[in-house]
Structure formats: structure tokens, C-alpha cells
């Protein structure tokens, strides 16, 4: 198939508007949703931007997630061992049956029922932080006062991580997500986090407690290395993703006052609003990445065994064939089926926890601060275009 849109050199990340996907992505999707892409290492692979094609790739086990097969769609300075097989427990870069074993051990910990049981505690954590923010007075950085501490404290309590250590793991995980960091700095941050979790696992062996990690220590045959890598994944994913959704989602609502007013007047819209914000913002803006293990045809394009494939979640979530007028933020839209938590065997385990946190936090924020507004012009809000997870670095607000 021929195309008038140039073959991209790496995944497009340049945005014109803070909430819109890069225009190069949407142009490519509209003309050729499964397109060739030149990867930074020079090889020619694929970029998938259409909704149906993205679901097809993510649901097909012939596309592997194994770390040693995956190639990055952006130029990264990474340590050499990142091209080696993943260590035991690093489940997001493994395939079944290894991945299945880990996932089954964790599924019972993240059921809808289990997450709903956490609602009173999450409500209390949210209320406490909003009260502290009000006490400090305006202006406030919503990231520091609200978006980051709420999911951090929740995941710490769930896993059994001392919350007073948050500065350490938040700092090092931020380094890991920095797209421009040097390989030695990235490796140093990864080593510090691994040691942090190793020490915690050692402590849980001696005093398990009734938290998730303690339960895995006493209720499974996982090795210390597996527990360390599973704990690392849950700790990082559990606070980085929800924190950025809370901050960027609030920014989006402030820029769409009619949507914010609707959510404030009808808090029961929160369930729908969270799904729409997840679709509209698509903070996972690089990947998921896969590699074909055999020849597979997707929407008329033959992807050969061994070729790299990158799925664009922002592209797929703004596909008008699935979501009419995708550029409109509409919290009454039925946005279920979006790909912000992935799809297939690697679909996010913690998605129900993230949903519960956001369904509580957005309405509580709007209720507590009815005159909430930006403390700076919108163009001065620093965007996380330099990070693997999109969002804002800071969100200055006043009331």
C-alpha cells in the first residue's frame, strides 16, 4: 500500500496542543493505521495507530513482549543488559506461560471487590490531603499536594511499603521515566530501587504482615528476586500512572469549564468521566511495544516474524471509527473499550485500583474547591513531553 504521509523516524511525540495526540500520529492513522516506521536503531518495523488494529495486535499472542525481542521506538541511552532476557518476576516483559504464572498469583489481590473494599480508606486519604492543601493556602502545586501523594500512600499501604520512604522511590522512578537521562544515571536509579525492594522483601521474610507483599512472601513459592521485581513493578506503576492522570485530568477539566461544572453538579458522573479522561488523555504515549514471533497479517499488512511493532494508545483512543468526535472531551460519552489500560494478556492489573482512586479524587477536589482555577496561564504549565508517561510536571492552582 502506498501512502502520502512520510514514514516516521521513530514514534511522533511533538504535540501542538497539550491534550491532543501529535498531529503526525493522527494523519498517519487516518491514511494507514498499520504503517511502516524507522526505529532509532535503523531497522524498519511497524507503528499501529488505528483502534481495531491496536486491539488485534495486543490480543494476539504471536506478538511477544519479551524484553530481548523489543526495540524502542524512541532514542534512549540504555544499559546493555536491557537487551537481555528479563530477570525473574519482571512480568510485563515476559510472555505466557511465565507471565501467566505471575499474573495468577496477583489477580486475586486486584479484583473489583477487593479494590472497592479500599474505598473508605482512599476517601480518608483524599480528604486528609485536600484539608492539608486548604490549610497551606493558595497558590498550590496540585501535583505535590494532591495528585502524587494520594496514589503513593495508597500503593504503599497496599504493598506494605513505609510511606516515609516515598521521597526515595519517587525520585528514582522519576529518573527511570526521563527520556533524556544518561544510561549510567538510569542504571544507578534502577539499582537503588532494586536494593530498596530487596531490603523490603528481606524484612517481609522476617515480619510478613497482612499486606500484599507479606501475603506473597508467606503464600507463594516466589523467590526473593521474583518478589523484588514484582514489588518494583507494582510500586512504580501504582503511583506514577494515577498521579499523572489526576494532575493532567484536572488540567483538562480546568480548560473545559463546562465539563468541570457538569462533574461538580453531578458527582455520579465520575464513573463515566474517569473513562473519558483516560481515553482523551492517553498518558501512555510510547507503546506498548511488541515483536512478531511469526508472520501475521493485520488489516492487509503482512508483519514478518521478528519485526518490531509499536502500538500508539493516543492514536487508537482518538480513532473516530471507534469514538466519534474524539477531539471533544465529553464526560457523558460512553468511553468504555479505550486502550489506556492496554488489552489482552498484559492488560493492566491495577486498573480497578486506579479507577477507584480517580472516581473518589476528582469529585472530592471539585467539591472542596468550587472556585479552583489555574494560578498561571495555561501555556506556562510544564508538560511531561520529556517523560515516558505523559502529564504535567507541576500544576499551579489557586482558589
N, C-alpha and C positions, 0 to 999 in steps of 0.2 A: 504494500500500500504506500502511495506517495503522500507527502504532507507539505503544506506551505509553511508550517511552523518549524523553525530550525530545531535540530536535535539538541537538547540541552546538554551542557557540560556540567554534570552534577545536578543535584536537585535544586530547582529555583527556590530562593528564600527571600528575595527582595520584595518587600511589601510597599504599596503605595498608601494604603490606609491601615491603621493598626489592627482592625478586626477582619479585614478581607484577606483571603489567601493571595499569594503572589499572582499577579496577572499572567505571567508566563505559564503558570500551572493551569489556570482555568482555560487559557487559549489552547493549550495542548490537549486538555481533556475534551473540549468541545470538538476538536478535529480528529484526534486519535487517542482514545482513552488508554490504550496499551501502546506505548511509544518506546522507541529506542532512546537510550541515554548513554552518554560517555561518562564513565566513572572517573574519579580523580586519579586512579592508578593507570588510566589509559584504556582499559578494556571497555568493550561495548556491551551493555546489558539493557535492562528494561526499567521503565518508570510507568506505574499504573496509577491513573488519576480518575478513572470512572468508577462509580459506585458498584455496579454489578461485577465488573472485572476485579475490583479490590476484594469483594466478598468471595469471589471464586478462588482467588489466589490464597487468601487467608484460610479458607476452609479445606484446601487441597493438601493432603499430607505429602504429596510429591514435591512440595516446596518446603525445603528444610530451613530450620532456624539454627542449625549447628554453627557455633562461633567460627570454627575453622573454615567454613564454606562462605561465610558472609563477607561482603565487601561494602565499605562505607560509601554512601552517595555524596559525601562532603569530604573535603580535605581535612584530615585530622592528623595531628602528631601523636601517634600511639606507640606504646611499648611493643617490642616484637612478639611478646607472648600473647598479645591479643589475637594473633592469627593461629594460635594453637587451640586444641580442644579445650572446652570449658572445664574448670575444676568441678569436682562432685558438689552437687547442690545448687549450681548456677543454672536453675531450671529454665529461665527464659531463653537461653541459648543452647538448648538441647531438644531432641526430638523424642517421640514415643519409641520404645517403652520406658526409657529412663525418665522422660518428662512426666509420663503418666504416674509413675510411682510417687514422685514428689507431690504432684497435684492432688492425688487421692488422699495423701496424708493431711493436706491443708484445707481441702474443700469443706470439711465439717466445721472448720473454725470461722468460715466466712459466709455462712448461709444467711438468707434474708432474715430468718427468725433470730439467729444469733446477733446480727447487726441491729435489728430493731430493739433487741433487749438492751443495747447500749444507749438507746435514745435519751433516757433521763440523765445519764452521766454526760453525754455530749451537750445536751441542753444546759446543764450546770456549767460546764467548761466555757461554753459560748457566752452565757450570761455574765460569768465572772470577768471575762476579758473585755466585754463591752462596758461593764461597770468601771473597770480599771482605765479604759480608754476615755470614758467620760470624765473620770476623776482627774486625769492628766490634763484634760482640756485641749481645745483646738489650737493650732493645726496638729494633725497626727499623720503618721505614715501607716496606712491601713495594712501594709504587708507586715510590718514589725509588730503592730498592736493587735492584729486580728487574724489575717489570712494565714500567716506562718505558725503562730503558736497553737492555734486550735487543733489542726490535724497532727501537729508534732506531739502535743500532750496526749491526744487520743491514741496514737500508734505506740507511744512509749508505754502507756498503761496497758494496752492490749498485749504487747510483746513482753513486757516486764523489763523495759529499759529505764534506768534512772533519769528522770526529766532534767535534773541538774546538769546532765552531760550534753544537753541539746546544742549548746554553742559549738561543741567539738564536732558532732556528727553533721550539723547543718553546714558548718564551714567546709568540711572536707567533701561533702556531697556536692556543694556548690562548685567546687573545683572540678569534680568529675564531669559536671554538665557544661563546663565552659568550653566552647568550641575552639577557642584560640590559645588554650593553655599548652605549655610545652610538655613533651612526653614524660620528662623526669618529674615535673610537678604533678602530673596526673597519676604517675606511678606512686609517688610519695603519698598522695591523698588516699589512693586505694589501699596502700599498705597500712596506713594509720587506721582506716576504717576496719580493715580485716583484724588488726590487733585488738581494736576496741570490741569487736564482736567475739573474738576468741576469748578475751578475758571474761566477757559476759557469759559465754557458754560454760566456761570453766566454773564460774560462780554458780550457774544453774545446776551443774552436776552436783555441787555440794549442797545447795539450797534451792530446790526446783521452784517452789512457789506454785500458785494456781493460775499463772498467766500462760500465754500461748507457747512461748519458748520453753517454759518449765514443763508444760504438757508434752511437748515434742521430746524433751530430754528423757522423761520417765515413760512415755507411752509409745515410743518408736525405737527402731534399731538404727537410727541415723547416727553417723559418725560425727565427731566434733567438727570436721571440715565441712561436712554437709550442713550441719546446723549453723555454722558460721556464715556460709554463703546464702542459705535460705533467710537467715535473720537479716543479713545485709540487704538483700533484695527487698524484704518487707519493710524494713525501716526507711530506706531511701524512697521507695515508691509510695509508701504510706504518707509521707509528708510533702514531698516535692510536687506531686501532681495536684492534690487537692488544694494546697496552698496557692498554686498559680491559678487554678480555676477560681478560687474565691476572690483573689485580687483582680484578675482580668475580667471576671464576670461582673464584679462591682463597677469597674471602669466602664464596661459596656452598658450596664444599666444607667449609669450616670449620664452617658452620652445618648441614651434613648429614654428621656424622661417619661414618655407616655407608657413605656413598658414597666419602668420602675414604679410609676403611680399605680398601675394595674396590680402589680405584685404586692404593693403596700396595702392596697384596699382589699385585695382578695388573697390572703396568705395561702389559702388552699390551692392556689395556682402553682405553688412552689414545686410540686412533683413534676408538672409539665415544664415549668420554667427551667429547672435544672437540666432536663433532657435537651431543651432547645439551646441553652447556653453551651452545653457540651458539644452539640452539633455545630453551632455558629462559630465557636472559638477554636475548637480543634487544637489544643495546645501541644499535642504530639505532632510536630510539624516536620519531623525527619523519620521516615519509616512508618511501620515495621519493614525490616529487610528480610529477604528470603533468598534461597538458591535452588534452582530446579535440579532434582535428582534424576529426572528422566524427561524426555521430550513431552511437552504439554501444550495444547492449543487453547488459547484464551481469546475469545472474541475475534477469531480469524487470524490471530498472530501466533506463529509457532515459536515457542520458547524452548530452546535446546537445553538438554541436560548440561548442568554445570554453569549455566548463565545466571547472572545476578538479577534480582528483581527487587525494586523498592516500591512500596505502596505509599501513596500520598493520602493521609487521612483528611487534611483540609480540602484537597481536590475532590475526594469521594463524598465528603459531607456537604459539599456545595454543588453537587451534581443535580441540576434542575430536573433530570429524568426521575429522580427519587424524591427530591424535596423542592417543590415548585417555589419560585421566587426565593432562592436560597440566600440572597443578599439581604433579605428582610429578617430582622430579629423579631420574632413573634412568639411570645411565651404561651400563647394559646394553641400554637401549632402542635400537631401530634408528631413529635420528632423521634419516636422510638425507631430502632433499627440503625441509628447512626453508628459509626465505626470508631468512636472516640475511645472505647474500651477494647478495641480490636474485635476479632471474630475468630471462630474456630477453636482449636485445642489450646491456643495461647491467649484466649480472651482473659482480660484482667480478673484476677481472683478477688481483688479488693474493691470491685466496682460498687457493691452494695454498701460498704462502709463509706466510700466517697459520696454516694448518693445521700445517705442519712446525714452526713456532716453538712452537705450543701443545703439540703432541704430545711435543716434547722437554722443554719448560719445566715443565709440571705434574708429571710423574713425577720429574723431577730435583729439584724443590723438595721433594716429599714424601719422597724418598729421603734427601736431605741433612739434612732437619729432621723426624725422626719424631715429635717432640713439639710440632710447630708449633701455635700457638693464638693467639687474639686477645689483644692486650695491653690492650684496653679493652672495656667492654660493647658488644655488637653495636649497640645503639641509638645509640652515640656515634660510629659510623663515618660520616663525612660523605659523603653521596651526591651524585652529579652530576646532580641534578634541574634544575640551572640551566645545563646544558651541552647542546649539540646531540647529543653522544654520551654515553650513559648509562654510569655506572660509579661509582667511588669516588674522592674527591679524595686521600684517604690511607687506608692500611690498616695500623694499628699492630699488629705481631705480636711474639710472644716465643717462646722455646723452652727 
